[in-house]
Amino acid sequence: MMCRTAAVCTSLATTTLVLSACAVGPNYHPAPPPTGDRYTPEPLPEQTVSTQTTGGEAQHFQLGRDLPGEWWTLFSSAKLDELIKQALASYPNIAAQQAALREAQDNMRAGQGPFFPQFNGSAWGQRSQQSGAEVFPGFPNFISNIFYTTVSVSYTFDIFGKQRRTVENLRAAAVQQNFELEASYLTLASNVASTVIQIASTRDQIAATNEIISVEGKQLDNIKQRAQLGSLTRSDILQQQSNLDAVRATLPPLQQQLAAAEHSLAVLTGHFPRDLATVELSLSDLRLPQELPVSLPSALVAQRPDIRAQAAVVHQASANIGVATANMLPQLTLTGSFGGATTEIGTLLNSASGIWTLGGPQGGLTAPLFEGGTLRAKRRAAVDAYDQSVAQYRLTVLQAFQNVADTLTALDNDAQALAAQHDALLSARASLDLVQRQYDLGAVNYVSLLTAEQTYQQAQLAYVRAVASRFTDTVTLFQALGGGWWNRHDAGAVPSLASDAQTTRNPS
């Protein structure tokens, strides 16, 4: 029996190779990468302007240099590295995306099953009493036994490539999910880094506000003393008190921003807000990366996970056209069974009990003759879905290039803004010192001093935000360029992820 089974399998495999010479429907070809050597209308400057302050270092654009896989380490913060490591290991969405990838891979493997003959076994027995009258009148009733065992085999020849296109679709779906997972890694790491920068920036703004409150408080004490001596009035005291209260009123919103950012960071790292330890970081604890790898435009489509995921959607739609086309064509299925039937279970495997069939109602050649236009309409719908996915792919590429262009210009403009803000802060500080001395000598009134104080307060907070913008711009650039996933060797990905990512970096 086993020899007979092997012979059938060999025959089917040989026949399949002959019949399965082509697959209907279009063959997928990836869109060519965009041409050109820059993202912006004007060439990038070699470097941004520099400012002699924390976060004011010049950043050098290195066109064509590859991104590191662990790009966040360029900020030289062990705390940031640890937080991103926790997030990649603990954020629930990552586990969900990993499971979705495993599901897609298993569906692809399941789709390959029809390439092989399908065997099913059955065994059953029956004991029944029959009327002897069915034999001839007067014949006594009798009891009969019958036992069956059969192995059935069926195989549908993939003549027009329907199953191959189905597997092609499932494989593209697995690739899509692979890059959905990579996009989740990149988004998560970027969100953690941006949140840490926001926390550091808010802490610095709170520290600056507390410093201003301290200065304003001392100023109020000074005014009260001078009012007692008769050189100032109660009106001066009330004005200073009002200014101090106004500064104090800005503190609770900043504290709420800090709390909200810390709560967000807790969730990103897989913790309840109550469980995350306080993140004691300031912007001075981070180092601004001075060398910025900038991928060539022609390489961006192979690096951005969202572009690669959308390309896989196009591939799926292309394969679906082949499936819809094959559904309109004939289908050949070969069926057969062999086994035994006997009245005594002990003789079930004897050659004399053997039974077999070849063909039958479940096999043969079938073809759609009239479906009311259903199959043709489904094929047109598959073509329409393909056109839609191609248009969406182009939009994804355009938006990706916009992201990079926006970030590159932001890096340059925000560096200039920081330089200007730093100058404004120094000028405001110098002006306040001068007005303070003049006020002490009675050369200017209190309104001039109040104006100088408010100008300095605003300049100090704006300066902190300008420094934070440079760090955030850098994170955004690394995210816009794809995050270097192809160079990563960590992240707790599923075991096959790294190899899958490498082998699918350049679609073919």
ABEGO torsion letter per residue (X at the ends): XAAAAAAAAAAAAAAAAAABABBBEBBBBBBBBBBEABABABBBBABBBBBBBBGABBBBBBBGBBBBABAAAAAGBAAAAAAAAAAAAABAAAAAAAAAAAAAAAAAAAAAAAABBBBBBBBBBBBBBBBAAAABBGBBBBBBBBBBBBBBBBBBBBAAGAAAAAAAAAAAAAAAAAAAAAAAAAAAAAAAAAAAAAAAAAAAAAAAAAAAAAAAAAAAAAAAAAAAAGABBAAAAAAAAAAAAAAAAAAAAAAAAAAAAAAAAAAAAGBBAAABBBBBBBAAABBBBABBBBBBAAAAAAABAAAAAAAAAAAAAAAAAAAAAAAABBBBBBBBBBEBBBABAAAAABAAABBBBBEEAABEBBBBABAGGAAAAAAAAAAAAAAAAAAAAAAAAAAAAAAAAAAAAAAAAAAAAAAAAAAAAAAAAAAAAAAAAAAAAGABBAAAAAAAAAAAAAAAAAAAAAAAAAAAAAAAAAAAAGGGAAABABGGBBAAAAAAAAAAABBX
